[in-house]
Amino acid sequence: MSKAPAFQNLYTTLPDHFFHRQGADTVPAPELIAVNDELAKFLEIDAEWLRSAAGLDMLSGKAFPDSADPIATVYAGFQFGNWNPQLGDGRALLIGEVIAQNQQRYDVQLKGSGRTPYSRGGDGKSPLGPVLREYLLSEAMHTLGVPTTRALAAVTTGEEVYRDSALPGAILTRVASSHIRVGTVQFFASRKDTDGLRALCDHVIERHYPDCRESDNPTQALLRNIIERQAKLIAKWQGLGFIHGVMNTDNMLLCGETVDYGPCAFMEAFDPATVFSSIDHGGRYAYGNQPHIGHWNLAGLAQALLPLLHDDEDEAVKIAQAEINSYPDLHVAAYQHVLTRKLGLSDYRDEDDALVTDLLELLKTERADFTLAFRRLYERAAGTSSVKTLWDFSPAFDSWLARWQTRFADSTQPESERIETMRTSNPLFIPRNHRVEEAIQAGNQGDFSVFHTLREVLREPFTDNPDNLDYARPAAPQEVVKQTFCGT
C-alpha cells in the first residue's frame, strides 16, 4: 500500500524570523504532468503515492501530509549588481526535508504555489512554460553530471496566470540539497543580526560541511569550501556551453548546486558574449562573464561573513580577502580539468593554453556549434561519425587538428580510457533551445507528448542513438530562440 513521505524540517528549528509558516493557494483543477520515478526512489518517496489523489493534493498545494511543515524562507540579494534588502520565497513553499538513500537530507519545495509575505506584489504563481523548462533543464544538467536542483514532479493547476497574456498555470516540485543562498547570508548580515548570521552558518555547516566544525575557524573553512564548490560548478557550466542567465546572489546556493532555470539556455554557435536572458540588457551574465560574476558574488558572501570570521574587523577582512583571492586559481584549475577531459588529454600543461585559446577562437570565427564541435572531436578520436552528418570541421581547423592529434598522442594514459572519458564529457544531446520551446508551446496547447519525448532523449546525453539524431541538430534559422524569460 502506497504511503505519504515522512518529512522533517530542521530549518524550522532556526529563529522565527528566518521564515514564515503558511499553506499554498488553492488551485481549481490540478492535473499531473510528470513524476520523476528515479528521483522519487532515490529520495525514498513512493512514486505511486505521488500519483494518487493524496499525492496530487500535495503536489498542487491543496493538502500536505501530517509530517509536512510548509514555510517560505526570507533572503536578500544583489540583482544585476543592485542591492535588494529583502527578497524571499515569493512563489515557493518548502514542504519539508527527506532523508535519501545516501543518508543525506534534501529539501522538497513547491514552486508556483501562490503568494507569500515575500511576493512583493506578485501573484506567486508560475506559468506552465517555466515549469516545463526547469523540469527539462534541471534533469538534463543532472544527467550531464552537473550539481543541480532537480524536478520531482510537475502539475497543471487548471487556472490561467497572467503575464503579457493569459497562460496555463503550473507548479513544479523541486528538490535541492538545500535552498540556502548567498543572499540568505546577506539578509542577516545587512541587518547586523549577528546572532541570526551565526545560527544560519552553524546550520549550513552541520548540514553541508560538517568537517568545518573541526577547524580552528569554522566560518573561514565554510567560506573556503563554498568558494571551491562554486569554482567547480561554473567550470562545469562552461564545459557544456551553459548560460545561467540570472546569476544574482539570491540564485547562488551555498550547497554548490545550480538553481533557478528561468532565463537559462545552452549556447549553440560559440561566442563568449552570448546572452539569452530577456532582462540582461547589458550582458552582465553572458557566457564568458560567468567566472567573473561568480567571483563577485563570492566576494559579497565573504563580506557578509566578516562578523564571524574574526572579532577584529581588520583581521576579518584579511581572512576574507585571502580566501577570495584563492578563487581565480581554483576556477582555472577546475576549468582546465574540464578541458583535459573534453580534449582527451591525460594532463593539462602550460602549453595547452594556446591549444585551447586557438580552438575557441576558431569556434567563434566559424560560428561552430559548441556541443557538436566537441562531440565531433570525440568521434575523430574514436573513429566514428554520427555527428558528421550534422557538423564537421572545415578546412580552417586543419592546422589546429594536427596540433591536437600530436598532443593527444603524447600521453601515458591508455588511449581507450581517454576516448571513453571524451565520450562521457562531450554530450551528443543537450536541451536545445528550440526543442525546449517546442515542448513549451505544445504544452500550452495541452499536448505533453513533446515534453515527454524530449525528456526521454535527454536521459542518455552521451549515447549514440541514430533514431534520435535530429535532437542533436542545431536550430534552423526559423527555429532560433533569441531570448529566454524568467516567468515571474
C-alpha positions, 0 to 999 in steps of 0.5 A: 500500500502506497504511503505519504513521505515522512518529512522533517524540517530542521530549518524550522528549528532556526529563529522565527524570523528566518521564515514564515509558516503558511499553506499554498493557494488553492488551485481549481483543477490540478492535473499531473504532468510528470513524476520523476520515478528515479528521483522519487526512489532515490529520495525514498518517496513512493512514486505511486503515492505521488500519483494518487489523489493524496499525492496530487493534493500535495503536489498542487498545494491543496493538502500536505501530509501530517509530517509536512511543515510548509514555510517560505524562507526570507533572503536578500540579494544583489540583482544585476549588481543592485542591492535588494534588502529583502527578497524571499520565497515569493512563489515557493513553499518548502514542504519539508526535508527527506532523508535519501538513500545516501543518508543525506537530507534534501529539501522538497519545495513547491514552486508556483504555489501562490503568494507569500509575505515575500511576493512583493506584489506578485501573484506567486504563481508560475506559468506552465512554460517555466515549469516545463523548462526547469523540469527539462533543464534541471534533469538534463544538467543532472544527467550531464553530471552537473550539481543541480536542483532537480524536478520531482514532479510537475502539475497543471493547476487548471487556472490561467496566470497572467503575464503579457497574456493569459497562460496555463498555470503550473507548479513544479516540485523541486528538490535541492540539497538545500535552498540556502543562498548567498543572499540568505547570508546577506539578509542577516548580515545587512541587518547586523543580526549577528546572532541570526548570521551565526545560527544560519552558518552553524546550520549550513555547516552541520548540514553541508560541511560538517568537517568545518566544525573541526577547524580552528575557524569554522566560518573561514573553512565554510567560506573556503569550501563554498568558494571551491564548490562554486569554482567547480560548478561554473567550470562545469557550466562552461564545459557544456556551453551553459548560460545561467542567465540570472546569476544574482546572489539570491540564485547562488546556493551555498550547497554548490548546486545550480538553481533557478532555470528561468532565463537559462539556455545552452549556447549553440554557435560559440561566442563568449558574449552570448546572452539569452536572458530577456532582462540582461540588457547589458550582458552582465551574465553572458557566457564568458562573464560567468567566472567573473560574476561568480567571483563577485558574488563570492566576494559579497558572501565573504563580506557578509561573513566578516562578523564571524570570521574574526572579532577584529574587523581588520583581521576579518577582512584579511581572512576574507580577502585571502580566501577570495583571492584563492578563487581565480586559481581554483576556477582555472584549475577546475576549468582546465580539468574540464578541458583535459577531459573534453580534449582527451588529454591525460594532463593539462600543461602550460602549453595547452593554453594556446591549444585551447585559446586557438580552438575557441577562437576558431569556434567563434570565427566559424560560428561552430556549434559548441556541443557538436564541435566537441562531440565531433572531436570525440568521434575523430578520436574514436573513429566514428561519425554520427555527428558528421552528418550534422557538423564537421570541421572545415578546412580552417581547423586543419592546422589546429587538428594536427596540433591536437592529434600530436598532443593527444598522442603524447600521453601515458594514459591508455588511449581507450580510457581517454576516448571513453572519458571524451565520450562521457564529457562531450554530450551528443544531446543537450536541451536545445533551445528550440526543442525546449520551446517546442515542448513549451508551446505544445504544452500550452496547447495541452499536448505533453507528448513533446515534453515527454519525448524530449525528456526521454532523449535527454536521459542518455546525453552521451549515447549514440542513438541514430533514431534520435539524431535530429535532437542533436541538430542545431536550430534552423534559422526559423527555429532560433530562440533569441531570448529566454524569460524568467516567468515571474 
